[in-house]
Amino acid sequence: MGLTVLILSVAILPQTQSRSAMVATTIGMLFMLEQKYHWYRQVRNYLKSKRLLTIVMIVSPIVLGKLLHWMYLVKLDSAQGRLLIWKNTVALIKDNFWTGVGYGNFPKAYTAYQVTLSLIIYFTNLFKFRVGFQKMGKHFPESYFSVF
């Protein structure tokens, strides 16, 4: 039964593109395998006996980083949207850490921060666009960007 669930999970979960379900299933499966087979202790003892523990400790963060990067790219728009929300919220908390924004005022304050951040991003990208053309040696006057 457990092997069937494992095979179905490995086959179906990537199709759902649910990062949280993938992480939860992986952690759950590792926990169940540890409870039944005690694989973690066996692997750790094997690595210690072969003196491979240092190599695994160096390679593991690299593999984990690549895996997290892949999970970020699975639904890029969703991940970037969440990062934008977190960035706005952290800026709001940082600016109003001790006093807060007041009871019931979070939606209004958050919207103001979101507009401010959107304008900063827009003008930063516009500046990069124009500087990019100048770096290529092409100077476009303002009339090239207008319709008439």
Contacts in CASP RR format, 6 or more apart in sequence:
PFRMAT RR
TARGET T0000
AUTHOR 0000-0000-0000
METHOD contacts of the structure
MODEL  1
MGLTVLILSVAILPQTQSRSAMVATTIGMLFMLEQKYHWYRQVRNYLKSK
RLLTIVMIVSPIVLGKLLHWMYLVKLDSAQGRLLIWKNTVALIKDNFWTG
VGYGNFPKAYTAYQVTLSLIIYFTNLFKFRVGFQKMGKHFPESYFSVF
2 32 0 8 1.000
6 29 0 8 1.000
9 25 0 8 1.000
9 29 0 8 1.000
13 21 0 8 1.000
13 22 0 8 1.000
13 25 0 8 1.000
14 22 0 8 1.000
17 74 0 8 1.000
17 75 0 8 1.000
19 71 0 8 1.000
19 74 0 8 1.000
19 75 0 8 1.000
22 71 0 8 1.000
23 71 0 8 1.000
33 39 0 8 1.000
34 40 0 8 1.000
44 53 0 8 1.000
46 52 0 8 1.000
47 53 0 8 1.000
47 56 0 8 1.000
72 79 0 8 1.000
73 79 0 8 1.000
84 114 0 8 1.000
84 117 0 8 1.000
87 117 0 8 1.000
88 110 0 8 1.000
88 113 0 8 1.000
88 114 0 8 1.000
88 117 0 8 1.000
89 110 0 8 1.000
91 113 0 8 1.000
91 117 0 8 1.000
92 101 0 8 1.000
92 109 0 8 1.000
92 110 0 8 1.000
92 113 0 8 1.000
96 109 0 8 1.000
101 108 0 8 1.000
101 109 0 8 1.000
133 139 0 8 1.000
133 140 0 8 1.000
END
